[in-house]
Amino acid sequence: MSQVSQDEFQSSWFYALWKFSRPHTIIGTSLSVLGLYLVSISLFPADFKTPGYPYYPLPHLEQLLGSWIACLCGNVYIVGLNQLEDVAIDKINKPHLPLASEEFSRTEGKAIVIITGIFALLISWLCGPFLCGMVFTSLVIGTAYSLPPIRLKQFPFFAALCIFSVRGAIVNLGLFLHFNWVFEKNYSIPYAVWVLTLFILVFTFAIAIFKDVPDIEGDRQYNIQTFTIQMGKQTVFNLALWVLTICYLGMVLVGVLKLASVNTLFLVITHLILLLVMWWRSRDVSLENKNEIAKFYQFIWKLFFLEYLIFPIACLLG
């Protein structure tokens, strides 16, 4: 194989791996790790010195890196397993994915899933008990979501429960307890962390019900019962918008009532702006156009990303 063709092959393989990892979930996972790390620092601003350990503005960066890698591996395991079980459906709904387009063979897909699953458990175990427990629980739920005979994704309620319980409760509380343990503080969970967790929990419910709106054709053909099939695209679209609205107004209320250790002015202004942008952006979505629906779904994920930047900043400024 010539050097040029070899470089092209490697570039193509890594791009396929990037698609296989579902980039929006990778970004979300990365920001959740960073966000909870910064929230932990902001809520415990005391000197992080331990015997023989120098103080830095960002302490224990090796734990941040280890947590990030473990969570990324767990992320790839969960989304990869889902693709392995949904090849036929993805040929209709998401033909660009590597298994559906045959950029990856089934053997390659299985190998990636097995390797990332093992690494997720191993690295999290080396980092600490709370991280290991969080990663292990997430992998178990992710497996039950996709893998027969349980395959919870075929039941709308349990499918949504899997997604928002992992993204909302397990990841946020697990990561905070892990970093709290690393910083050698007590194991209580401050009110601000509960606020963020509740926001993400409800926000992720909106993601969970909206994710199937652009995939209605393949889901209907393979008898995957989703909220979109049961209630219709318009109903699910409106429900998701109002759920997100409740999230943002709830966070504004937290700021107005000064219920958490955050910069209230920053919290209120940013969330009101994002709420207005969301409703303005929703006006242009045609539910008869799959591409427009998919773009709005990605826009919701961008709002999700922003929360893991806005809330930690509000805590650091508080």
N, C-alpha and C positions, 0 to 999 in steps of 0.2 A: 504494500500500500504506500503510495507516495506521501510525502510530508503534507502536501496541500489537502489531499483527500482525507488523510488521518486527522488533520486539524478540523476539517469540516465535519467529520464523523463525531469527534469529541464535542464540538460545539453543538451539533444537533442532539447528541445524547443528553448533555447537561440541560439544554433547553427543554427537552422532553421531560427530564426529571423535575425541572421547575414547574412545568404544567401539571405533572403528576402530584406534586406537593400541594396544589391548589393555592397559588400565591396569596390570595386575599386572606386565607386562614393562617398562612405563615406570618404575614404582617400583623394580623390580629394577635397571634400568640406572642410574637416578639414584643409588641407594645404592651401587652398585659404583664409580661415579666418585668420589663423596664418600669412600667407604671407602678406596680406594687412595690418594687424595690425603692422607688423614689418616695412613695407614700410612707413606707416604713421609716425611711430616714427623716422625713418631715415631722412625723409624729413622735419620734424619739431623737430630738436634736442634740441630746447630750453627747459628750465626748465618747467616741466609740473605741477608746483605747482598751486593749486587753494586755496582760503581761507579755512583753516581748513583741507587741504588734503596734507599729507606728500609726498615728492618726492621719487619715486622708479625708478630703471632703467627700469622696465616694468610697466608703470602706468596703472591704471584702469583695473586691471586683471579681475574684476567682469564683466566688459563689454565684455572682450574677451571671458570669459566663457559663458555669456548669449548669445552672438552672435553665438558662436559655437553650443550650444544646439539648438537654434532656427533654424539654418541652417541645422543641422543634422535632426531635425524633418521634415523640409520641404523637405529634400532629400528623406527620407523614404516615405513620402506622395507621391511624384512624381513617384518614381520607383515602389512603391507598387500599386498605381493606374494603372500603365502600366501593371503590372503582372495580376491584376484582370481582365483586359480587354483582355489579351493575353494568357489565360490558354491553349486554344486549340493549338495555335501556339507554345507556349513554350514546349508543350509535344513533339514536333518535334525538335525545335531548342535548347531548354534549359531544358531538362527533369529533371535536378538536382534541379531546383528552387522549393521552398516549395509548392506552389499551384499546379504546374504541377505534382509534385511527390506525392501530397496529404498529405504531412507532415503537412500542414496547411489546414483547411477547408476554404471555401469561406467566411464564417461568421467571422472566425478569421482574415482573410486578410482584410475584410472591417473594422473591429474594429480597427486594427492597423493603417490603413490609416486615418480613421476619427480622432482617438485620436492624432496622430502625426500632422495632419493638424491643429487641434485646438491649440495644444501646440505651433506649429511654429508661428501662428498668435499672440497668447497671449504673449509669451515670447518676440517676436520681438517688439510688441507694448509697453511692459514694458521697453525695452532697449532704444528705441528712434525712431523718425519718419523716418529717412532714412533707418534704418534696417527694420522697419515695411513695408515701401513702397517696398523695394527690395524683401522681402520674399513674400508679397502679390502678386506682379507682377509675380514672379517666379511660385507661385502656380497656378495662373490663366493660364499662358502659359502651365505649366505642365498638367493641367486639359484639356485644349484644345487639347494638343498633343495626349492624350490617349482616352478621353471619347467621345462616340457618342453623338449627331450626327455630331459634328465637326470633331473629330478624325484626326487631321492634320498629324499624322504619316503615313497615307495612301497616302500622296502626298509627293514625294521625296524632292521637293524644300522647302515646308513649314516645313517638318520634320527636315531637316537640319537647317533651319532658327530658329526653336524653340530651338534646342540644343545649337547652337553657340551663339545665342543672350543672352540666360540665362547664360551659363557658361562663355562666353566671355565678354559681355558688362554689363549686369545687375548686376551680382555678383561682378565683380571687381569695377565698379564705385560706386555701392551701398554700398559695404563694406568700401571703402575708404572714401566716404562722411560721413558714419556713424562714423567711428573712428575719422575723422577730426572734426565732430560735438562734439564728446565726449571730445576731447582734447581742445575744445573751441578755435579753430582756424578759419580762414576764410573758405569759401566754394568753393574756386577755386580748380581746379584739376591740379596738376603740370604735366609737360611734361613727367616725368618718369612714372607716372601712366597711361598716354595715351599710352606710349610705351608698357608697360606690357599688357594693355587691348587689344591693336591691335594684339600683339603676341598671346595671349590666344584666341582671337576671330578667327584668321585664323587657329591656331592649332586645335581648337575645331571643325572647319569645317572639317578638315581631320578626326577627330574622328567620326564625324557625318556620313560621307560618308563611312568610313571603317567599322563601327559597323555592317553593314548588310551583309558584305561579308561572314562570317561564317554561317549566318542565311538564306541563299538563298532558301533552300529546303522548310522550313515552310512558308516563305513569298510568294513564288511562289504558293504554294498549297492554301493559303488563300487570294490570289490576293492582297497582299500588294506590291504596286509598289515602288521599291527602285531603287537607282542609280545602284546598282549591277545587278538587273534584267534587267534594261534598257540598260546598257552599257557593262556589263560583268565583271567578277571578275578581270581579268588582267588589264583592263582599270582603274577601280576604285583603285586597288592596286597601280598602277603607279601614278595616280593622287594624291593619298594621300601622297605618298613619295615626290613628287615634291612640294606639298603644304607645307609639313613640312620643306623641304629644303629651301623654300622661307622664312619661319619663322626664321630659324636659321641664314641664311645669312643676313636677315634684322636686326636681333639683333647684329650680328657682325658689320654691317655697322653703327649702332647706336653707338657702342663702338669705332670704328675707327674714326668717325666724332665727337665724344664726344658731342652727342646731348642730353644727360640726366645726371642727378646728380648721377652718378654711378662710380664704379671703373672700368675703361674701359679695363684694362689688364685682370682682372678677368672675365669680361663679354665676351670678345673676345675668350679667351682660352677655357673656359668652353663650349661655344656654338659650337666652331669648333670641340671639342672632341666629343660632343654628336651627331653632324651631321655625323661625320665619323663612330661612333659606330652604328648609325641608318642604314646607308647604308651597313655596314659590316653585321649587323644582318639580313637585308632584303634578302641577297643572299641565305640564307638557307630555305626560306619559299616556300613550295610547295602549290600552290593554289588548288591542288586536294586533299589535306589533311586538313580536317576541324580542327583537333587539332593544326596543325602548324599555321593555320590562326588565330585561337583563341589565341594562345600563343603570336603571333606577335601583335595582338590587345591589349593584356594586356601589352606588352612591350611599345607600344605607350602611354598607360596610365601612365606607370612608367616615361616616358620622361615628360609627363604632370606634374606629381608629382614633379619632380626635378626642374621644372621652378619656382615653388612657394617656393623653397629653394634657388636656385641660384640667382634669381633676387633680393629678399630682402637682401641677403648677399652682393651682389654687391652694393646695395644702402647703407647699413650700413658701407661698406668699402669706399664709395665714399666721 
